[in-house]
Amino acid sequence: MSDPTEVEHLRAQRLDPDTSSIQRKMIRILVWGSVVLIVLGQWIALRSGEHVEGPRDVVETLRTLPSGRSLMLLGLMIGLATPVVRSLLLAGWFARRGERAMTLIALAVVAIMLSGLLLRH
Amino acid sequence: MPDLQASNPVLFDLTVVVIATAAGFIGSLIGLGGGALLVPGLVMLLGVPMKTAVAASLVAVVFTSSAAAMIRGRDTLTNYRVGLLLETVAGVASVIGAVTALMVSATALQFTFGGVLLVIAGLTMRGMQDEDTSGQPSHPWSRALRLDGVEDSADGPRIYHVQQVPLGVSIMGIAGVIAGMLGLGAGAVKVLSMDICMKMPFRSSTVTSNFMIGATAAAGSVAFLRLGLIDPAVAGPVAVGIVPGAMLGSWMVSRIQLRSLRLVFLAFVALTGVQMLLKASGVLS
């Protein structure tokens, strides 16, 4: 039998229900938004006979908005941003609780995720 | 079917969606991401080039992690503190691994990682039940960072005190280097590190691993995206298929028996280990 006082203490260390709900809503918006853009982009590409195969430069592709391929890429980018936004939300939550070490750890994870942006061809 | 994408794009997309749904389901259920299922599916069934499939697999892992998190109740199982701590080490280590990849033979690494996966399968088979750590003192790091947790199960709340944090962190460092060198998410080692070394409950370990693999794969995906290596024609349908599969897998985690969950994990890790050893020995291309 677990000690009820310790159980309550440990539950208080979890993400609180409000932040948890915000996180879930935010993830839903980003993921479903991403899926909608990808499906829309694919539909446009199929209808117009646009060639979407093969990797290409991101910036050049986005300049062609709202082409099928660019919408699909935008959808993917929104989906890929989800873990970054999620870790930023956690960093904010830890900061509000005054947990400096965990705030720094969460921000370090964000920095690691974004380090790929520094790459050059 | 190498030309299916050109000859019948709709059938190609639907096939990718089906493969991705299966990968998302397994990936979110056992916290491994599903790349090990997706890449062979895309390459062998649809003739997708290996590089394109690997890039799509990274995208798939990010979507698996995010879609799994959309299920209510998941947050009570995820130990974000442990996940973030281990992810910092794994992330830096994977960058080191990627940078030093050219210095070590890929075959030797595949042999090593394949062997490691089989050892993990063996360790998982040996301990099919969670260890009760509620009576053991927490590790000092665990107290400082408040890593201990409580898992709500059918039998009521179960406290766990996170053990051997430096060992778990060290294993994550080694796993990160190997993952960076081989371009893998190393979800199996993440689960092992939490379950066997840090004595966390298996369910919490898989769910926390799911959170972590999203961050690891996001780092790789951002790099692939920056270099223009992500093909939307493959990664797009993969993302669309992954979401329902991962949501279903996530919903199943707290409903499936612990023993069954461990058995699925064991089978998948053993298969991936054998696959890697066969690749290293040249039997599989």
Boltz contact constraints between the chains, C-beta under 6 A:
constraints:
  - contact:
      token1: [A, 2]
      token2: [B, 157]
      max_distance: 6.0
  - contact:
      token1: [A, 2]
      token2: [B, 159]
      max_distance: 6.0
  - contact:
      token1: [A, 6]
      token2: [B, 159]
      max_distance: 6.0
  - contact:
      token1: [A, 7]
      token2: [B, 150]
      max_distance: 6.0
  - contact:
      token1: [A, 7]
      token2: [B, 157]
      max_distance: 6.0
  - contact:
      token1: [A, 10]
      token2: [B, 148]
      max_distance: 6.0
  - contact:
      token1: [A, 10]
      token2: [B, 149]
      max_distance: 6.0
  - contact:
      token1: [A, 10]
      token2: [B, 150]
      max_distance: 6.0
  - contact:
      token1: [A, 11]
      token2: [B, 150]
      max_distance: 6.0
  - contact:
      token1: [A, 13]
      token2: [B, 146]
      max_distance: 6.0
  - contact:
      token1: [A, 15]
      token2: [B, 75]
      max_distance: 6.0
  - contact:
      token1: [A, 20]
      token2: [B, 75]
      max_distance: 6.0
  - contact:
      token1: [A, 27]
      token2: [B, 66]
      max_distance: 6.0
  - contact:
      token1: [A, 27]
      token2: [B, 69]
      max_distance: 6.0
  - contact:
      token1: [A, 27]
      token2: [B, 70]
      max_distance: 6.0
  - contact:
      token1: [A, 28]
      token2: [B, 70]
      max_distance: 6.0
  - contact:
      token1: [A, 31]
      token2: [B, 66]
      max_distance: 6.0
  - contact:
      token1: [A, 31]
      token2: [B, 67]
      max_distance: 6.0
  - contact:
      token1: [A, 35]
      token2: [B, 240]
      max_distance: 6.0
  - contact:
      token1: [A, 35]
      token2: [B, 243]
      max_distance: 6.0
  - contact:
      token1: [A, 38]
      token2: [B, 236]
      max_distance: 6.0
  - contact:
      token1: [A, 38]
      token2: [B, 239]
      max_distance: 6.0
  - contact:
      token1: [A, 38]
      token2: [B, 240]
      max_distance: 6.0
  - contact:
      token1: [A, 42]
      token2: [B, 236]
      max_distance: 6.0
  - contact:
      token1: [A, 52]
      token2: [B, 232]
      max_distance: 6.0
  - contact:
      token1: [A, 52]
      token2: [B, 233]
      max_distance: 6.0
  - contact:
      token1: [A, 53]
      token2: [B, 233]
      max_distance: 6.0
  - contact:
      token1: [A, 54]
      token2: [B, 231]
      max_distance: 6.0
  - contact:
      token1: [A, 55]
      token2: [B, 228]
      max_distance: 6.0
  - contact:
      token1: [A, 55]
      token2: [B, 229]
      max_distance: 6.0
  - contact:
      token1: [A, 55]
      token2: [B, 231]
      max_distance: 6.0
  - contact:
      token1: [A, 56]
      token2: [B, 228]
      max_distance: 6.0
  - contact:
      token1: [A, 57]
      token2: [B, 228]
      max_distance: 6.0
  - contact:
      token1: [A, 58]
      token2: [B, 225]
      max_distance: 6.0
  - contact:
      token1: [A, 58]
      token2: [B, 228]
      max_distance: 6.0
  - contact:
      token1: [A, 69]
      token2: [B, 232]
      max_distance: 6.0
  - contact:
      token1: [A, 72]
      token2: [B, 232]
      max_distance: 6.0
  - contact:
      token1: [A, 72]
      token2: [B, 236]
      max_distance: 6.0
  - contact:
      token1: [A, 73]
      token2: [B, 232]
      max_distance: 6.0
  - contact:
      token1: [A, 76]
      token2: [B, 235]
      max_distance: 6.0
  - contact:
      token1: [A, 79]
      token2: [B, 63]
      max_distance: 6.0
  - contact:
      token1: [A, 79]
      token2: [B, 239]
      max_distance: 6.0
  - contact:
      token1: [A, 80]
      token2: [B, 62]
      max_distance: 6.0
  - contact:
      token1: [A, 80]
      token2: [B, 218]
      max_distance: 6.0
  - contact:
      token1: [A, 80]
      token2: [B, 221]
      max_distance: 6.0
  - contact:
      token1: [A, 82]
      token2: [B, 66]
      max_distance: 6.0
  - contact:
      token1: [A, 83]
      token2: [B, 214]
      max_distance: 6.0
  - contact:
      token1: [A, 83]
      token2: [B, 215]
      max_distance: 6.0
  - contact:
      token1: [A, 83]
      token2: [B, 218]
      max_distance: 6.0
  - contact:
      token1: [A, 90]
      token2: [B, 80]
      max_distance: 6.0
  - contact:
      token1: [A, 105]
      token2: [B, 84]
      max_distance: 6.0
  - contact:
      token1: [A, 105]
      token2: [B, 85]
      max_distance: 6.0
  - contact:
      token1: [A, 105]
      token2: [B, 88]
      max_distance: 6.0
  - contact:
      token1: [A, 106]
      token2: [B, 84]
      max_distance: 6.0
  - contact:
      token1: [A, 108]
      token2: [B, 88]
      max_distance: 6.0
  - contact:
      token1: [A, 109]
      token2: [B, 84]
      max_distance: 6.0
  - contact:
      token1: [A, 109]
      token2: [B, 87]
      max_distance: 6.0
  - contact:
      token1: [A, 109]
      token2: [B, 88]
      max_distance: 6.0
  - contact:
      token1: [A, 109]
      token2: [B, 215]
      max_distance: 6.0
  - contact:
      token1: [A, 112]
      token2: [B, 91]
      max_distance: 6.0
  - contact:
      token1: [A, 112]
      token2: [B, 219]
      max_distance: 6.0
  - contact:
      token1: [A, 113]
      token2: [B, 215]
      max_distance: 6.0
  - contact:
      token1: [A, 113]
      token2: [B, 218]
      max_distance: 6.0
  - contact:
      token1: [A, 113]
      token2: [B, 219]
      max_distance: 6.0
  - contact:
      token1: [A, 116]
      token2: [B, 219]
      max_distance: 6.0
  - contact:
      token1: [A, 116]
      token2: [B, 222]
      max_distance: 6.0
  - contact:
      token1: [A, 116]
      token2: [B, 223]
      max_distance: 6.0
  - contact:
      token1: [A, 116]
      token2: [B, 226]
      max_distance: 6.0
  - contact:
      token1: [A, 117]
      token2: [B, 222]
      max_distance: 6.0
  - contact:
      token1: [A, 117]
      token2: [B, 226]
      max_distance: 6.0
  - contact:
      token1: [A, 119]
      token2: [B, 223]
      max_distance: 6.0
  - contact:
      token1: [A, 119]
      token2: [B, 226]
      max_distance: 6.0
